[in-house]
Structure formats: C-alpha cells, structure tokens
C-alpha cells in the first residue's frame, strides 16, 4: 500500500489537522465543509467552468504566464509552508516550487499546439479533424509528499483545455492547498475554478457521483484507488490512478559502480524516501554486489538528518508518526523473515517523526521490504545471479510505476527496458518527472498518464468532426 496517502488515525473527526513533523507543533486546523457548503462549492465551480470553457485559448495562456510568475514571486513563503507542513528540506521545497513554475511555463508554451484541432487525411474531398474539448470539472484526490508539484502536474494540463478543477488534498497539507488556490486566483483564473474540497471520504464519493463532476484523478494507495475507480466506474466517469510503486534499481556487472552508488543514495533518500517513483528495491548482479553494497552503506552513513530548515541536513522527518510506525513495522517484519540489517533500523527518539536512513540486505521475494511499498528512508538489497534473474526479480512485484537500470551497454539496456513491466525506465539515472515526458504506471500502480501531450489530452473529449462535401 502506498503510505503517502493513508489518512492519519489520529485525525480529529470532521477536522483536517496540520502539524509540523519535525517538532510535533500544531500549525492549523481546518473544519470539514458541510454537505450544504459542498453543494454550493460545486455550483460555484460549475459556473466558473462554464466561464473558463468559453475563454479563448490566448487568454488562458496569459493566465498561465501570470501563475508561473505568482509561484516564483511567492517561492520563499511557499517553500517554507511545504517544509513546515510535511517536513521536506527547505532546499528541496524551493526546487519543488520552481519545478511547478517551469512546468506551467512549458504547458503555456506547448499546450495550445497540442490541444489545437488535428487534421485527419482521408480519401476524397471530405474535411476531417479531431478537436480536444473540455469535459467539465475534474476532481483530484492528491497526496502530501509533493503538496504543490502533484497538484500542478494534474491541474496544469487539466485546466488549460478548459476544464474546472476540484482539489481534495491530504488533510495535513491544507495550508498548501489554500496557497495554491490563492495563486490561481491572483493569476486571474475565474474565482472557484480551482476550488478546495475539505471533507470525508463519503462526501468525496458523493461528489464523484455528482453530475457536476465529470471525472476523477487520484494519486494514492491501491485501496483508495480501487474505491475511487469503483465509484467512478459505477457513475460511468473516467478515472486516472497513480498508485505508488516499489521501483527496482538494477545494477548490472558492467555498470559504473561509483556513479550508480551516488545516484542510488539520492534515488532512495530524497524527501526522506517518501516518493512514489523512488528506487526502493536495489537488485544487484552478483559480481558487483559486494562492492556496490559497501560503497552504498558508506555513502548513506554520511547523510545528515535533522531540522529540514537547516541547509546542512539532507534527510528530514517523515510526514506523520503513524507512517513512521508503519515503516518500522515493515523493517522489523523483513528482518524477522531473514534479512540482514546493515544500517539504521530505528526510530529517532525525541520530537519529530525522524527515522534513521536504513539499509537491509539479503531481501528476497516474500519479505515485506520486497513485496510492499516502503514509503520512507529504507533501502532493500537483493542479489541477482545474472541479468535474466535481475529482470525476473524486478518484475516480481504487484507494482509497475518506474524502474532504473545501470549498465554501460546502452543498446542492451534498451532491449531490457522493453521487458520491464513499468510505466517508465531510467537508464544510468534514477526516476524523475519532467513536463515533456509522460508519467504513470501499469499493474497495480494504476493507469492513465500525466504530463506531456498525453496528460494534456487525458481529460479531453477527442471529438471527431467529419464534414462531407456537398455539390
């Protein structure tokens, strides 16, 4: 299960609560909207959608330019908010805001051409084209681990085509949710076109069923995805799901070990390991396994963990203490099943949700750290007899989001990539996202694609227009 999106068991009834994960300090509480408030919100959002749908593309693009400027002008404030609400290091939070702004820039520059009417050549004199038209309001259920980026990568493409956007953000980052709404409105988007829904899961289900909502996108756990997909399917509505992953980081015998180790450290421990696309299972071909492991342990041992506002620290706290407890349980179950603890494996005492950067060796299928998504600073090492065995191990997973492959033979790597059951493969690098490249998964990592031209067209009506010549 993808821990990024699990609701906190300590959440107060009918209240969303934000706490600083580094200190435990209460930041703010946000009362849930009543059924009547949700109904009024849906009405306002629907009216804003009708206005936005009729807005010429050039005016939409201009609003996107202003949005990018708003994000950059507020960068320090927004980065500090991210760090306070979910514990990301301040430098990484700044980078998240800039990535959002850069993506909005790319969408504004490239989106109009991607969404323009597309001519279709056909025999005879008939004129045929495909138009990419808005479908209505899309309800987005979003996670806390990238509280701005996850929302921007969904809302940016969805709204340029003329759709409305209704955000159900994670309860612990509601400050970020409101900051996003403020940025959209300050940029001149119609009021209530980007709107926040603060409520319980039952009300979210009713919103999905509501005629004022056209579709739903979710980044979350398999359990949440299954529930949302079932509700959307019953209502005959489109859904997109990104349900986390347990990405393999395959290192073959001919790889550059020093570069692979350097990448592995960032791939696993960025954002305290709380990344769906993070490398989690390190599958090492036997001839280089000892050398890689020794260098990997030494490098991880040097990571500084602590106050995320201190630039010397690269690993901050986990977002919630219950998620830390769940991760620790996975580590203990893996050790009990026969794995070897090489580093870490403990909750840090004192204030905050800190967990030691951890490395487990001799991890095999059937163990928690191999079979489950470990959403925190824990790396699992598995030894492969050869490349074929490495491919088999990588595919031995319910997940299929991303994968990493290290070898100096690029042609061979590209052949292997086609055999990996994932939505993305990164050769001699580690999983990342970019506005130009689609992101999404297969198997139980979900379906549908965000970003690139796929994302811009994902929630549109591809309307075929066929005009016959009349003599």
C-alpha positions as CSV (number, residue, x, y, z in Angstrom):
1,X,0.0,0.0,0.0
2,X,1.3,3.5,-0.8
3,X,1.7,5.2,2.5
4,X,1.8,8.6,1.1
5,X,-1.9,8.8,1.0
6,X,-3.2,7.0,4.1
7,X,-5.4,9.0,6.4
8,X,-4.0,9.6,9.8
9,X,-5.7,7.5,12.5
10,X,-5.3,10.5,14.9
11,X,-7.2,12.8,12.7
12,X,-9.9,14.6,14.6
13,X,-13.5,14.0,13.5
14,X,-14.6,16.5,10.9
15,X,-11.4,18.5,11.1
16,X,-8.2,18.4,9.0
17,X,-5.1,18.9,11.1
18,X,-1.7,20.2,10.0
19,X,1.3,19.5,12.4
20,X,5.0,20.3,11.9
21,X,6.5,16.8,11.5
22,X,9.9,18.0,12.8
23,X,8.5,19.3,16.1
24,X,5.0,18.0,16.5
25,X,3.8,21.5,16.8
26,X,0.2,22.2,15.7
27,X,0.1,24.5,12.7
28,X,-3.6,24.8,12.0
29,X,-6.9,23.0,11.8
30,X,-9.5,23.2,9.0
31,X,-13.1,22.3,9.7
32,X,-14.7,20.0,7.1
33,X,-17.2,21.6,4.8
34,X,-20.8,20.7,5.5
35,X,-23.0,19.0,2.8
36,X,-24.6,22.3,2.1
37,X,-21.2,24.0,1.7
38,X,-20.0,21.3,-0.7
39,X,-23.2,21.7,-2.7
40,X,-22.6,25.5,-3.0
41,X,-19.0,24.9,-3.9
42,X,-20.0,22.5,-6.7
43,X,-22.4,25.1,-8.1
44,X,-19.8,27.9,-8.0
45,X,-17.2,25.6,-9.6
46,X,-19.6,24.6,-12.3
47,X,-20.4,28.3,-13.1
48,X,-16.6,29.0,-13.2
49,X,-16.1,26.1,-15.6
50,X,-18.7,27.5,-18.0
51,X,-16.9,30.8,-18.0
52,X,-13.5,29.3,-18.4
53,X,-14.6,26.9,-21.2
54,X,-15.7,30.0,-23.2
55,X,-12.4,31.8,-22.6
56,X,-10.2,32.0,-25.7
57,X,-7.0,30.0,-25.5
58,X,-4.8,33.1,-25.7
59,X,-6.4,34.4,-22.6
60,X,-5.9,31.1,-20.8
61,X,-2.3,31.1,-21.8
62,X,-1.8,34.6,-20.4
63,X,-3.3,33.4,-17.1
64,X,-0.7,30.6,-17.1
65,X,2.1,33.1,-17.5
66,X,0.8,35.0,-14.6
67,X,0.5,31.8,-12.5
68,X,4.2,30.9,-13.1
69,X,5.1,34.5,-12.0
70,X,3.0,34.2,-8.9
71,X,4.6,30.9,-7.9
72,X,8.1,32.4,-8.4
73,X,7.3,35.6,-6.5
74,X,6.0,33.6,-3.5
75,X,8.7,30.9,-3.7
76,X,10.2,31.5,-0.3
77,X,6.9,31.7,1.5
78,X,5.5,28.6,-0.3
79,X,8.7,26.6,0.3
80,X,8.6,27.4,4.0
81,X,5.0,26.2,4.1
82,X,5.9,22.9,2.5
83,X,8.7,22.3,4.9
84,X,6.5,23.2,7.9
85,X,3.6,21.0,6.8
86,X,5.3,17.8,5.6
87,X,9.0,18.1,6.5
88,X,10.7,18.4,3.2
89,X,14.1,20.0,3.4
90,X,13.9,23.7,2.6
91,X,16.2,23.5,-0.4
92,X,14.1,20.7,-1.9
93,X,10.9,22.7,-1.2
94,X,12.3,25.6,-3.2
95,X,13.1,23.3,-6.0
96,X,9.5,21.9,-5.9
97,X,8.1,25.4,-6.4
98,X,10.5,26.2,-9.3
99,X,9.6,22.9,-10.9
100,X,5.9,23.9,-10.7
101,X,6.6,27.2,-12.3
102,X,8.7,25.7,-15.1
103,X,6.0,23.2,-15.8
104,X,3.4,25.9,-16.1
105,X,5.7,27.7,-18.5
106,X,6.0,24.6,-20.6
107,X,2.3,24.0,-20.7
108,X,1.6,27.6,-21.7
109,X,4.2,27.4,-24.5
110,X,3.3,24.0,-25.9
111,X,-0.2,23.3,-24.8
112,X,-2.1,25.3,-27.4
113,X,-0.5,23.4,-30.3
114,X,-1.1,20.0,-28.6
115,X,-4.7,20.9,-28.0
116,X,-5.3,22.5,-31.4
117,X,-7.6,20.9,-33.9
118,X,-5.8,18.0,-35.5
119,X,-6.5,17.5,-39.3
120,X,-7.0,13.9,-40.5
121,X,-6.2,12.9,-44.0
122,X,-8.9,10.9,-45.7
123,X,-9.8,9.8,-49.2
124,X,-11.9,12.1,-51.2
125,X,-12.8,15.7,-50.6
126,X,-14.2,15.3,-47.1
127,X,-12.7,17.5,-44.3
128,X,-12.0,15.7,-41.1
129,X,-10.4,16.9,-37.9
130,X,-10.2,16.0,-34.2
131,X,-10.9,18.6,-31.6
132,X,-9.7,18.3,-28.0
133,X,-12.5,19.8,-25.9
134,X,-13.1,20.2,-22.2
135,X,-15.3,17.7,-20.4
136,X,-16.1,19.6,-17.2
137,X,-14.7,19.6,-13.7
138,X,-12.1,17.0,-12.7
139,X,-12.0,16.0,-9.0
140,X,-8.4,15.4,-7.9
141,X,-7.5,13.5,-4.8
142,X,-3.9,14.4,-4.1
143,X,-1.1,13.3,-1.7
144,X,1.0,15.2,0.8
145,X,4.5,14.2,-0.3
146,X,4.8,16.8,-3.1
147,X,2.0,19.1,-2.0
148,X,2.5,21.6,-4.8
149,X,4.0,19.5,-7.6
150,X,1.4,16.8,-7.5
151,X,-1.4,19.3,-7.8
152,X,0.3,21.4,-10.5
153,X,1.1,18.4,-12.7
154,X,-2.5,17.5,-12.5
155,X,-4.3,20.9,-12.6
156,X,-2.0,22.5,-15.2
157,X,-2.8,20.2,-18.1
158,X,-6.4,19.6,-17.0
159,X,-7.3,23.3,-16.8
160,X,-5.6,24.5,-20.0
161,X,-8.1,22.6,-22.1
162,X,-10.9,24.5,-20.4
163,X,-11.8,22.1,-17.5
164,X,-12.5,23.0,-13.9
165,X,-10.5,21.6,-11.0
166,X,-11.7,20.5,-7.6
167,X,-9.0,19.6,-5.2
168,X,-9.3,17.1,-2.3
169,X,-5.9,17.5,-0.8
170,X,-4.3,15.4,2.1
171,X,-5.5,16.8,5.5
172,X,-2.0,17.5,6.7
173,X,-1.2,19.9,3.9
174,X,-4.3,22.0,3.7
175,X,-2.3,25.2,4.0
176,X,-0.6,24.3,0.7
177,X,-4.0,23.6,-0.8
178,X,-5.2,27.1,0.0
179,X,-2.0,28.7,-1.1
180,X,-2.4,27.0,-4.5
181,X,-6.0,28.3,-4.7
182,X,-4.8,31.8,-3.9
183,X,-2.1,31.6,-6.5
184,X,-4.5,30.6,-9.2
185,X,-7.0,33.4,-8.3
186,X,-4.2,36.0,-8.1
187,X,-3.1,35.0,-11.6
188,X,-6.6,35.9,-12.8
189,X,-8.3,32.5,-13.2
190,X,-12.0,32.7,-12.6
191,X,-12.8,32.5,-8.9
192,X,-13.8,29.0,-7.8
193,X,-12.5,27.4,-11.0
194,X,-9.7,25.9,-8.8
195,X,-11.5,25.0,-5.6
196,X,-10.7,23.1,-2.4
197,X,-12.8,20.3,-1.0
198,X,-12.3,19.6,2.7
199,X,-14.4,16.7,3.7
200,X,-14.6,13.0,4.5
201,X,-14.3,10.1,2.1
202,X,-18.1,9.5,1.9
203,X,-18.7,13.1,0.7
204,X,-15.9,12.7,-1.8
205,X,-17.6,9.6,-3.1
206,X,-20.9,11.5,-3.5
207,X,-19.0,14.3,-5.3
208,X,-17.6,11.8,-7.8
209,X,-21.2,10.6,-8.4
210,X,-22.5,14.2,-8.8
211,X,-23.3,15.3,-12.3
212,X,-21.3,18.5,-11.8
213,X,-18.1,16.4,-11.6
214,X,-17.0,14.9,-15.0
215,X,-14.0,12.8,-14.0
216,X,-11.6,12.0,-11.2
217,X,-7.8,11.7,-10.8
218,X,-6.1,10.2,-7.8
219,X,-2.6,9.7,-6.6
220,X,-2.9,7.4,-3.6
221,X,-2.9,3.8,-2.3
222,X,-4.2,0.8,-4.1
223,X,-7.1,0.7,-1.6
224,X,-8.0,4.3,-2.2
225,X,-7.6,3.8,-6.0
226,X,-9.8,0.8,-6.0
227,X,-12.6,2.6,-4.1
228,X,-12.4,5.7,-6.3
229,X,-12.3,3.7,-9.5
230,X,-15.3,1.6,-8.4
231,X,-17.3,4.8,-7.6
232,X,-16.3,6.5,-10.9
233,X,-17.0,3.3,-12.9
234,X,-20.4,2.9,-11.4
235,X,-21.1,6.6,-12.4
236,X,-19.7,5.9,-15.9
237,X,-16.9,8.5,-15.4
238,X,-13.3,8.5,-16.5
239,X,-10.6,8.0,-13.8
240,X,-6.8,8.2,-13.7
241,X,-4.9,6.5,-11.0
242,X,-1.3,6.7,-9.9
243,X,-1.0,4.3,-7.0
244,X,2.6,4.2,-5.9
245,X,5.4,1.8,-6.6
246,X,8.2,-0.3,-5.5
247,X,10.7,0.6,-8.2
248,X,13.7,-1.6,-8.9
249,X,17.2,-0.2,-9.2
250,X,19.0,-2.8,-11.2
251,X,22.8,-2.6,-11.3
252,X,24.4,-5.0,-13.8
253,X,28.0,-6.2,-13.6
254,X,29.4,-3.8,-16.2
255,X,27.9,-0.7,-14.5
256,X,29.9,2.3,-13.3
257,X,29.6,1.5,-9.6
258,X,30.6,4.9,-8.3
259,X,28.1,6.7,-10.4
260,X,25.4,4.1,-9.6
261,X,26.0,4.4,-5.8
262,X,25.8,8.2,-6.0
263,X,22.5,8.0,-7.9
264,X,21.2,5.3,-5.6
265,X,21.6,7.5,-2.5
266,X,19.6,10.3,-4.0
267,X,17.1,8.0,-5.6
268,X,16.2,6.3,-2.3
269,X,16.6,9.0,0.3
270,X,15.4,12.2,-1.3
271,X,12.3,13.6,0.5
272,X,13.1,11.1,3.3
273,X,12.3,8.3,0.9
274,X,8.7,9.4,0.6
275,X,8.5,9.3,-3.2
276,X,6.2,7.0,-5.2
277,X,8.8,6.9,-8.0
278,X,11.8,6.4,-5.7
279,X,14.0,3.4,-6.1
280,X,13.1,1.0,-3.3
281,X,14.5,-2.4,-4.3
282,X,18.2,-2.5,-5.2
283,X,18.8,-5.5,-7.4
284,X,22.5,-6.2,-7.8
285,X,24.1,-8.6,-10.2
286,X,26.3,-10.9,-8.1
287,X,29.8,-9.9,-9.4
288,X,29.4,-6.3,-8.2
289,X,27.1,-6.8,-5.3
290,X,29.7,-6.6,-2.5
291,X,31.4,-3.6,-4.0
292,X,28.2,-1.7,-4.5
293,X,26.8,-2.6,-1.1
294,X,30.0,-1.4,0.8
295,X,30.1,1.9,-1.0
296,X,26.3,2.4,-0.7
297,X,26.4,1.8,3.1
298,X,29.4,4.2,3.5
299,X,27.6,6.9,1.5
300,X,24.3,6.6,3.3
301,X,26.1,6.6,6.6
302,X,27.3,10.1,5.8
303,X,23.8,11.6,5.2
304,X,22.9,14.3,7.7
305,X,19.4,14.0,9.2
306,X,17.6,16.7,11.2
307,X,15.9,20.0,11.1
308,X,14.7,20.4,7.5
309,X,15.2,24.2,7.6
310,X,19.0,23.6,8.2
311,X,20.7,23.5,4.8
312,X,23.3,21.0,6.2
313,X,20.6,18.3,6.5
314,X,19.5,16.3,3.5
315,X,17.1,13.9,5.3
316,X,14.2,15.4,7.1
317,X,11.4,13.8,9.2
318,X,8.7,11.6,7.9
319,X,5.4,13.4,7.4
320,X,3.5,11.6,10.2
321,X,4.3,9.5,13.2
322,X,1.8,6.8,12.2
323,X,3.6,6.4,8.9
324,X,6.9,6.1,10.7
325,X,5.4,3.4,12.9
326,X,4.1,1.5,9.8
327,X,7.5,1.7,8.1
328,X,9.3,0.5,11.2
329,X,6.9,-2.5,11.3
330,X,7.9,-3.3,7.7
331,X,11.6,-3.2,8.6
332,X,11.1,-5.5,11.6
333,X,9.0,-8.0,9.7
334,X,11.7,-8.1,6.9
335,X,14.4,-8.7,9.5
336,X,12.3,-11.4,11.2
337,X,11.9,-13.1,7.8
338,X,15.7,-13.4,7.4
339,X,17.0,-10.1,6.0
340,X,20.2,-8.5,7.4
341,X,20.2,-5.0,8.9
342,X,23.2,-3.2,7.6
343,X,22.4,0.3,8.7
344,X,19.8,2.2,10.7
345,X,16.5,0.5,11.5
346,X,15.4,2.7,14.4
347,X,13.0,5.5,15.2
348,X,14.8,8.5,16.4
349,X,13.8,9.5,20.0
350,X,12.6,12.9,20.8
351,X,10.3,15.4,19.0
352,X,9.6,14.9,15.3
353,X,9.0,11.9,13.1
354,X,12.6,11.0,12.3
355,X,13.6,7.6,11.1
356,X,17.2,6.5,10.6
357,X,18.3,6.0,7.0
358,X,18.2,2.2,6.8
359,X,19.7,-0.5,4.5
360,X,18.5,-4.1,4.5
361,X,20.4,-6.8,2.7
362,X,19.5,-10.4,1.7
363,X,16.0,-9.3,1.0
364,X,14.0,-11.7,-1.1
365,X,10.5,-12.1,-2.5
366,X,8.0,-12.8,0.2
367,X,9.6,-10.3,2.6
368,X,7.8,-7.0,3.4
369,X,10.5,-4.8,2.1
370,X,10.4,-6.6,-1.3
371,X,6.7,-7.1,-1.7
372,X,5.3,-3.9,-0.2
373,X,5.9,-0.2,-0.9
374,X,8.3,1.1,1.8
375,X,7.4,4.8,1.9
376,X,10.3,6.2,3.9
377,X,14.1,6.1,4.2
378,X,14.6,2.3,3.8
379,X,16.6,0.6,1.0
380,X,16.3,-3.2,0.3
381,X,19.2,-5.0,-1.4
382,X,18.6,-8.2,-3.4
383,X,21.2,-10.2,-5.2
384,X,20.6,-11.5,-8.7
385,X,22.5,-14.4,-10.2
386,X,22.7,-12.7,-13.6
387,X,20.8,-10.2,-15.8
388,X,18.0,-12.5,-16.6
389,X,17.5,-13.1,-12.9
390,X,17.6,-9.4,-12.3
391,X,14.8,-8.8,-14.8
392,X,12.7,-11.6,-13.2
393,X,13.2,-10.1,-9.7
394,X,12.3,-6.6,-10.9
395,X,9.0,-7.9,-12.4
396,X,8.2,-9.9,-9.3
397,X,6.1,-7.1,-7.9
398,X,2.5,-6.0,-7.9
399,X,3.7,-2.6,-8.8
400,X,4.8,-1.2,-12.2
401,X,5.4,2.5,-11.8
402,X,9.1,3.1,-12.7
403,X,12.4,1.3,-12.9
404,X,16.2,2.1,-13.0
405,X,18.8,0.2,-15.0
406,X,22.6,0.6,-14.7
407,X,24.9,-0.7,-17.4
408,X,27.4,0.7,-19.9
409,X,25.8,-1.1,-22.8
410,X,23.0,1.2,-23.8
411,X,21.8,-0.9,-26.6
412,X,21.4,-3.9,-24.3
413,X,19.7,-1.7,-21.7
414,X,17.1,-0.5,-24.2
415,X,16.3,-4.1,-25.0
416,X,16.0,-5.0,-21.3
417,X,13.8,-1.9,-20.8
418,X,11.1,-3.3,-23.1
419,X,10.9,-6.4,-20.8
420,X,10.5,-4.4,-17.6
421,X,6.8,-4.2,-16.6
422,X,6.8,-0.5,-15.7
423,X,5.4,2.8,-16.9
424,X,9.0,4.2,-17.2
425,X,12.6,3.1,-17.3
426,X,15.6,5.2,-16.5
427,X,18.9,4.0,-17.8
428,X,22.0,5.2,-15.9
429,X,19.9,7.6,-13.9
430,X,17.0,7.5,-11.5
431,X,13.3,8.0,-11.7
432,X,12.3,11.6,-12.3
433,X,9.4,13.6,-13.8
434,X,9.5,16.2,-16.5
435,X,6.8,18.2,-18.2
436,X,7.7,16.7,-21.6
437,X,7.6,13.1,-20.5
438,X,4.5,11.0,-19.6
439,X,4.3,9.6,-16.1
440,X,2.1,6.8,-14.9
441,X,2.1,3.1,-14.1
442,X,0.9,-0.4,-15.1
443,X,-0.3,-3.3,-13.0
444,X,-1.3,-2.2,-9.5
445,X,0.5,1.2,-9.9
446,X,-2.6,2.4,-11.8
447,X,-3.5,3.6,-15.3
448,X,-3.6,6.8,-17.4
449,X,-0.8,9.3,-17.9
450,X,0.0,12.7,-16.6
451,X,2.3,15.3,-18.2
452,X,3.5,15.6,-21.9
453,X,0.9,15.6,-24.7
454,X,-0.7,12.5,-23.1
455,X,-1.5,14.5,-20.0
456,X,-2.8,17.5,-21.8
457,X,-5.3,15.3,-23.7
458,X,-6.1,12.8,-20.9
459,X,-9.2,14.7,-19.7
460,X,-10.5,16.0,-23.0
461,X,-13.2,14.9,-25.4
462,X,-11.4,13.9,-28.6
463,X,-14.3,15.0,-30.8
464,X,-14.2,13.8,-34.4
465,X,-15.6,16.3,-36.9
466,X,-16.3,14.9,-40.4
467,X,-17.6,17.3,-43.0
468,X,-18.7,15.8,-46.3
469,X,-18.5,17.9,-49.4
470,X,-21.9,18.8,-50.8
471,X,-22.1,19.5,-54.5
